[in-house]
Amino acid sequence: MSLPHPDLWVFLSCAAAGFQTLRFMLQKVLSTATLTPTGATFARFVYSAPVICCAISLYLLSTDQRADQPGTVFWAYSVAGGAAQVLATICVVTLFKSRSFAVGVTLMKTEVILSVVVGLILLGEGVGTLALGAIAVGLVGVLLLSTPPEVTGWGWREMWNRSVGLGLASGILFAVSAVSYRGASLEIAAEDPIVRAGLTLAAVTTMQMIGMALWLRFRDRAQLRAVWQARRTALWIGIMSLAGSFCWFFAFTLQTAAYVKAVGQVELVFSLLVSVLFFGERSSWRELMGMVVLCFSIAILVILA
């Protein structure tokens, strides 16, 4: 089997960012209208898990490929990544209720900084000194973004608030999720990266769907009915989630999570366009400055990758 093009992971990361922007846009719409943050999160899994399971099964049959039963390390990474992703998504959707779409997505994007630390701890995949400098620049952008529009001070107490707490929490959790997914995909004994990405995605989304269905069944049964009633929009959340997740997982099989997420920061540009053109939101000069600084940091990381 021929190896993928060495720069394929860059295209996949950009595509994943685009699909993820559309998915978060739809989740913001539903979370402010008919669904709770938990219900909007469940919608992405219930409408995507069955599709990826069928798709990867058909792919294996059509290409006459087989994959050995993954071991306990694969399942450990999958469970950790899946749980972290669920919690991170809930944080982001909750964040959308208090800050604009663009700022919410940007605060979430601290994951690219945190992925370096998590990747080093879990997989031993580090970055160079110049990359660490770029990460420090990115932290300045995060501080600029962390302040609500009505706050004019520059002190730490003014900077810190519930929104930035949710944003950083989602960043940490998404970082754990990304690194765990890369670790899980590397445990599958298959040369074809599509097989590794597809099987990992199928296993994770199925666990997430079952786990959240059980949680809602006992804690918020009304949301199960609400997700079904909102299926015309929720179905598209599942489709966008499936496409984006597959691109992320495919890219993780080709490159370290930190660099994949660094390229994926192009989502900041997508989210700003959606925020202005779709939601009619306006960003303050401070927020725009924070986005510029953070994007500069990301550009440096991409060059160094």
Long-range contacts (C-beta under 8 A, 24 or more apart in sequence): 1-191, 1-192, 4-193, 4-254, 8-251, 8-254, 9-250, 9-251, 9-254, 9-255, 9-259, 9-260, 9-263, 10-263, 10-302, 12-247, 12-248, 12-250, 12-251, 12-254, 12-260, 13-247, 13-248, 13-251, 13-260, 13-261, 13-263, 13-264, 13-266, 14-263, 14-264, 14-266, 15-243, 15-244, 15-247, 16-244, 16-245, 16-247, 16-248, 16-251, 16-264, 17-244, 17-263, 17-264, 17-265, 17-266, 17-267, 17-270, 18-244, 18-267, 18-270, 19-240, 19-241, 19-243, 19-244, 19-247, 20-240, 20-244, 20-264, 20-267, 21-105, 21-267, 21-270, 21-271, 21-274, 22-236, 22-240, 23-237, 23-240, 23-241, 23-244, 24-92, 24-93, 24-96, 24-101, 24-104, 24-105, 24-271, 25-101, 25-274, 25-278, 26-233, 26-234, 26-236, 26-237, 26-240, 27-89, 27-93, 27-96, 27-237, 28-93, 28-96, 28-101, 28-104, 28-279, 29-233, 30-230, 30-233, 30-234, 30-237, 31-93, 31-94, 31-96, 31-97, 32-96, 32-97, 34-226, 34-229, 34-230, 35-223, 35-226, 35-227, 35-230, 35-234, 36-220, 36-223, 37-90, 37-93, 37-94, 37-97, 38-90, 38-212, 38-215, 38-216, 38-220, 38-223, 39-216, 39-220, 39-223, 39-226, 39-227, 40-93, 40-237, 41-86, 41-89, 41-90, 41-93, 41-212, 42-209, 42-212, 42-213, 42-216, 42-223, 42-224, 42-227, 43-227, 43-230, 43-234, 43-237, 43-238, 44-89, 44-237, 44-238, 44-241, 45-205, 45-208, 45-209, 45-212, 45-238, 45-241, 46-209, 46-212, 46-213, 46-227, 46-234, 46-238, 47-231, 47-234, 47-235, 47-237, 47-238, 47-239, 47-241, 48-205, 48-238, 48-239, 48-241, 48-242, 48-245, 49-202, 49-205, 49-206, 49-208, 49-209, 51-238, 51-239, 51-242, 52-198, 52-201, 52-202, 52-205, 52-242, 52-245, 52-246, 53-202, 53-206, 55-198, 56-195, 56-198, 56-199, 56-201, 56-202, 59-194, 59-195, 59-198, 60-195, 63-192, 65-190, 65-192, 65-195, 67-188, 67-189, 67-190, 67-195, 67-199, 68-189, 70-184, 70-187, 70-188, 70-199, 70-203, 71-187, 73-183, 73-187, 74-184, 74-187, 74-188, 74-200, 74-203, 75-203, 77-180, 77-181, 77-183, 77-184, 77-187, 78-180, 78-181, 78-184, 78-200, 78-203, 78-204, 78-207, 79-207, 80-176, 80-180, 81-176, 81-177, 81-178, 81-179, 81-180, 81-181, 81-183, 81-184, 81-204, 82-177, 82-204, 82-205, 82-207, 82-208, 82-211, 83-211, 84-173, 84-174, 84-176, 84-177, 84-180, 85-173, 85-174, 85-177, 85-204, 85-208, 86-208, 86-211, 86-212, 87-169, 87-173, 88-169, 88-170, 88-171, 88-172, 88-173, 88-174, 88-177, 89-170, 91-166, 91-167, 91-169, 91-170, 91-173, 92-166, 92-167, 92-170, 94-166, 95-163, 95-166, 95-167, 95-170, 98-162, 98-163, 98-166, 99-148, 99-163, 100-275, 100-279, 100-281, 100-282, 100-283, 100-287, 101-271, 101-274, 101-275, 101-278, 101-279, 101-281, 102-268, 102-271, 102-272, 102-274, 102-275, 102-276, 102-281, 102-283, 102-287, 102-291, 103-145, 103-163, 103-275, 103-283, 103-287, 104-163, 104-167, 104-271, 105-267, 105-268, 105-271, 106-145, 106-167, 106-268, 106-271, 106-287, 106-290, 106-291, 106-294, 107-142, 107-145, 107-146, 107-163, 107-164, 107-166, 107-167, 107-168, 107-170, 107-171, 108-167, 108-170, 108-171, 108-174, 109-171, 109-265, 109-267, 109-268, 109-294, 110-138, 110-142, 110-167, 110-168, 110-171, 110-172, 111-170, 111-171, 111-172, 111-174, 111-175, 111-178, 111-261, 112-138, 112-175, 112-258, 112-261, 112-262, 112-264, 112-265, 112-298, 112-301, 113-138, 113-139, 113-142, 113-171, 114-171, 114-172, 114-174, 114-175, 115-175, 115-178, 115-179, 115-257, 115-258, 115-261, 116-258, 117-175, 118-172, 118-175, 118-176, 118-178, 118-179, 118-257, 119-179, 119-182, 119-256, 119-257, 119-258, 122-179, 122-180, 122-183, 123-179, 123-182, 123-183, 123-256, 125-256, 125-257, 125-258, 127-258, 127-304, 128-304, 130-300, 130-304, 131-300, 131-301, 131-304, 133-300, 134-297, 134-298, 134-300, 134-301, 134-304, 135-297, 135-301, 137-293, 137-296, 137-297, 137-300, 138-293, 138-294, 138-297, 138-298, 140-293, 141-290, 141-291, 141-292, 141-293, 141-294, 141-295, 141-296, 141-297, 142-168, 142-290, 142-294, 143-290, 144-286, 144-287, 144-289, 144-290, 144-293, 145-286, 145-287, 145-290, 145-291, 145-294, 146-290, 147-286, 149-284, 149-286, 149-287, 175-257, 175-261, 178-248, 178-252, 178-257, 178-260, 178-261, 179-257, 181-248, 181-249, 181-252, 181-257, 182-252, 182-253, 182-256, 182-257, 185-249, 185-252, 185-253, 186-253, 193-250, 193-253, 193-254, 194-250, 196-249, 196-253, 197-246, 197-249, 197-250, 197-252, 197-253, 198-246, 198-249, 200-249, 201-245, 201-246, 201-249, 205-242, 205-245, 255-305, 258-301, 259-301, 259-302, 259-305, 262-298, 262-301, 262-302, 262-305, 263-298, 263-302, 263-305, 265-294, 265-295, 265-298, 268-294, 268-295, 268-298, 269-295
